[in-house]
Amino acid sequence: MNFEITILGCNSAIPTSNRNPSAQILNIFERFFLIDCGEGTQTQLRKYKFRIQKINHIFISHLHGDHYFGLIGLLSTLHLLGRKDTLHLYANADLKEIINIQLKASDTRLNYELRFHDLQYDKPRVIYEDKLITVETIPLNHRIPCCGFLFREKPKERTIIKEKLEAFDIPLSFYANIKAGADYRNDEGELIANKLLTKDPLPSRSYAYCSDTSYFENIINQISNVDLLYHEATFMQNMSDRAKQTFHSTTIEAGTIAKKASVKKLIIGHYSSRYTVLEPLLDETMSVFENTELGQEGKSYTIV
């Protein structure tokens, strides 16, 4: 079942001719979650052939324009296309006022309900949950209130071995309990251990999105051992002073966070527009954390 992140925009504040500001789309079991919505996001969604009407949840990390300036355009397009389903928006409370002013100025009354969910930044909080996944905020250290997002699959049920259940003549009505971990006692009183009837489930998968932030070790415990971490690396290490001034991270700092958190894989992004060639950023990050890739627009990263 799908657990795949696609980069729609990987640049920082100023877009370039070939890099857009921050946006990503996460496909979990054919449900689509949009993470940040920088300028040009809806064009990127079309370019990479995502059906925008399938997006029901949008997460905005903070209110710097490169993370939400594409939002009003996307909301308008959904309206013009006749959307009826509720759209959930998770963001700083001030974004509601910003969106409402824009809609009022254009005398637009959306065909669909736009439901706002105000974010808090003092500690990690679960902001979305269903039977398959949870989404938590990751408080970050930026110039204005900012959080990342941790998407985590819930523990799966055990996998039944159908041949074993049939061999023990176990009724179909007991299958659900056995998948949940229960043993089975037959009519003769014999106890059949669950481990004889099932296999261990596949590991639960996880994805952490951390942008924008200065070097911030407070996040390490929360993102520990995630399958995939996206962490901003706006600057190379020789610009560490500039990174501190702007509350951003360097390549070395992103790699250090990944290493200390023992994540399985790191993607870097949110590049400063000063860098026309990105390979030096990758090389520098890999000097600390080898299993690193460049975030590149249109590229998908599957967690298996």
N, C-alpha and C positions, 0 to 999 in steps of 0.2 A: 504494500500500500504506500502511496506517495508521501514523502516528506522531503520537499524540495524547495530551495530558495533560489530565486532569480534576481539578479541585480539589474535594476532599471536605471539607476543613477549612482555614480561613485565619486563625484567631485565634491568639493567644498563650496564655499559661498558663491563663487563666480563660475558660471558654466563656461565651457570651452566649445570649440567647434565639434569636438568628438566625445565630450564627457558632460553629462547632465548632473544636476544636484541630486541629493540623496533621495532614493526611493528603492524599495524592494517589494517583491511579492512572494509570499510563502504559500505553497500548495500542500495542505495536509489532508489526505484522503479526498482530493478533489473539492475541498473547501479552500477558499482563497482569502488570505489576510494581507492587506496592504500596510506596509511599514514605512512611514514618512511619505511625503508627497511633494517633492520639490518641483520647481518650474519644469514643465514639459512632461510630467509623468504620464498624462493620458495619451500623449503621442507615443511614448515608449511602450505603453501597454498595447497599443494597436500595432506598433512595429513588431513586437515579439508575440503577437497573436494571442493575447489574453482577452477573454470575454469579460468586459468590465462589469456587466450586470451580475456576474457571479461573485463579485466582491461584496461582502456583507459587513465587514469589520475593518476599520481603518485606525491605525495607531500612529499618533504624532508625538515624537519624542520631546520637542520643545518648539518655542515660537520664534526661532530665527528663520528668516524667509526661505533659506535654501532647504528647509524641511517641510514647508507647508504652502509655498506660493502657488503650487499647482493644484491646490485643493478646490478652490472655488470653480475653476474651469471644469474639473472632473465632476463636481456636484451638479453643475449646470448641464453638462452633457448627459448625465444620467437622467435628469429631469426631462430634457428634450427628447430622449429616447423612450420616454413613457414609463420609467421605473415606478413600481408600486410597492416593492418590498422595503421594509424598514432597513435603514443603514445606520450602523452603530459607529460613533466617532469617539475615540478615547484620546483626550488631550487636556492641556491646561484649560482651566475654566474660562480664561479670557478669549479663547478661540470662538466660543459661542457668540460673543458680542461682535467679534470681527466678521464672522460669517453672516450674522443677521444684518449687520450694516450693509454688507455687499448685496445681499438679497433684497433689502429694502430699497437701496439706491436704484436697482434695476427693476423694481416692482415685480419680483419673481416670487411666486408661491410654489414651492416644490410639490410635485405630485406624490411624493413619498415622505414618510416620517424620517427626519434626521434626529436620531436620539443621541444626545451628548452624555458622555461619562467623564466626569472631572477627575483628573489625575492628582494624586498626592505624592510628595517627593521626600518625605521624611524617613521612610523605611519601605522595604519591599512589601508589595501588596498583590494579592490575586485579584485581577481585574476582569478576567473572563474564565469561564469553566464550562465544559460540557462533559459528556460521558467518556470522551476520548482524550482531551487535552486540558491543560491549564495554561494561562498566560499571567506572568508576574511582572511587575515593574522592577527595574534595576536602578535605584537612585545613583546618579552620576554627579561629577563635580565639574560644572560648567559655569559660564558667566551669568546665566539665567537658569531658572529651574528646568531641569532636564532629567529624563530617565530613559534607560534602555528597556528592552523587553525580553523576557525569557519564556520561550515556548517549550513546553515539556509534555511528552506523551504520558498518559497515566499507565500504571502497570497493567500488562495484558493478562488475560486469563491463560491458564495452561492449555496446551494443545492435546486434545484427546486422541488416543490411538484406537481408531474405530474397530480394527480387527480384534484388539484385546477386549473391548467392551462386548463385542458380539460373541467372543469365545466364552466369556463369563456369563453370557445371557443376561446382560444388564438392560433393563427397560429404558426406552428412549426418554421417558419422563425424568430419569435421574441424570441425564447427560449434563444439564446446566450446573447441577451441584458438583459434579465431578470436575468440570472445567474450572469451577471456582475453588477447587482444592480439596473437596470432601472425599473421604474414603467411602467404600460401599460394603454394606453387610447383606449377604444373600439370605434366602429363606431358611437355610440350614444354620444360620448364625455365624458363618465364616466371614471374617473381615478381610476385604481385599484392599490393600494399600493403594492410595492414589498414585504413587510413583510407578506402580505397575500398569496403570491405565492411561497415563498422560506423559507428555514431554514438557520440558521447560519452555516457557514462552520466549519469543524473541525479545531482546532487550528493548526497553523503552528509549525513545530517541529525544534529543533536545537540541535547541538552537538558541543562542544568546546574541542579541543585537546591542552593541554598545557604541553609540555615537550621539552626541559629542561629549568629550570629557578630557580633562587633564589626567595625568597618571594618578590612579586612584585605587589603592590596594583594598579599600573597603568592599569592593565587588568580588574579590577573589573567592571567598567562601560560597557565595551564592552561585557563581558560575563554574564552580569546581567540577571537573570531569565532563563538561558538556561535550557533545559530539562535534559541534561546530560553533565557533565564536567569530562573529564579525566585530572587529575593533578598529576604530578610526586610527589612522596613521597620517595625519595631515602633513607632517614635516619630517624630514630626515634629521638625524641626531645633531648635525652641526647647526641646526636652528632651534635648539632646545630652549633658548631664552625666549624666542618668539612664541614657542609652544606654551610656555608658562604664562606669558603675558595674555595670551588669547584663550587660555584654558582648553588647550588641545593637547594631543599626544604625539610623540615621535614614533618612528619605526621601532627603535630599540625598546621604548616603553611599552608599545603594543605587544611585542614579542615577549617581554618580561612578564606582563600580565598573563599571557597565554601559558608560559612556562610554569609560573607559580600556581596557576589554577589547574594545571595538568589537563588542559583541554586536549581533545584528540586532533583537532585541526583548526587553523586560524586563517581567516580571510581579512585582509586589510583594505581600507578604502578611505573615502572622504579626503582625497588628495588635494593639496594646494594647487591652484592653477599655474603656479610657477614651474611645475614639473611637467614637461612635455613628454619625457621618457620615464616610464615607471619602474623599469627593471632595477635601477639602483635602490629604490625603496624596498623592493622585494628582497634583494641580496642582503641589505642591511638588517631587515627583520629576521631573515633566515639565519643570520649569524648568532641569534639568540634562540629562535624557535624554528627548527628546520621544516616542520610540516605546515608551511605557510603558502598561501596562494594570493595573487593579486585579485581584488574585486574588479571585475570587468563587465561592462554593460552588455546585457544579452546572455551572459553566461549563467548556467544553472549549476547548482551544487546539491547533489542528492545525498541524503543521509540514509544509509541502508541498515 
